[in-house]
Amino acid sequence: MSNINGWDGSKLEIDEDGQYILAPQMGAGEKNADNTFTGLVMGKAVNGDITQNGLMGYYHGKQSIFLDAETGGATFG
């Protein structure tokens, strides 16, 4: 936890031994033919005046799941 607590929260950081990676946001998925995203994003996401922090799933650009890291709440569908 000392590595996480020492991180400034704003940039990508990889320790010199390659044992951890910290970033404000990480994603995995695919870009669809219509230029939308299907996959998962973990971290902080800002969309207009809405900020979410947690795990977000998208299907063709529309959010399909949200696991809220702050409240423990979950939204599916």
N, C-alpha and C positions, 0 to 999 in steps of 0.2 A: 504493500500500500504506500510506502514512502515514495516510490517512483510516481505513482498517480498523484499523490498529494503535492509533489514537487513540480509537476508539469504545469505550464502556464495556461493550458486549455485552448490555445489559439493556433497552434501550428503542429505539423507532423514531427514527431520525435521518435527516433529509433536508437536504442542504447548501443553502445560501442561493441557489445558482445552479441547483438542481434537477438536478445532474449525477450524484448517487448517492443511493441509499436503503439504509440498513442496518437490519436488524431481526433479533431472535432467531429468528423463524420466519416463513416466507411460504408461502402455499398458493394453489392454483388448482384448481378443479374444480367439482363440483356436489353439492348436497344431494339425495339420493334421496327418493322418496315415503315410504320406511320410516325416514326421519330418519338415514340413514347417509351417509357421504361417499365419493365416487368422484373421484379426482384425485391431484395431487402435492403434497407438502409438502417444503419445503427448510429445513434448519436443525436446531435441537435440539428433540427430542420426548421427553417423559417420560411413560411409561406404567407406573404403579406403581413398582417398583424397577428398571425397565429404562430407561436413557437412551440414545437414539440421536442421532447427529449426522451429517447427510448429506442424501440425497435419498430420500424414501420415497413409494411409490406405493400407493394404496388402491383397492379395488374393493368397493363396498357395505360399507364399514367394516372390511374385512379387508386387512391389509397384503399386497401382491402383489409389491413390489420394495423393495429397500433397497441403496443405494450408500453405503457407510460412508466418511465423510470422514476418519476417523481412521486406518483401516487400509488403505483402498483395496479392501477386500473387497466382494463383491456377492452378493446373494441374490435369486433370481428364482423366482416361483411360491409 
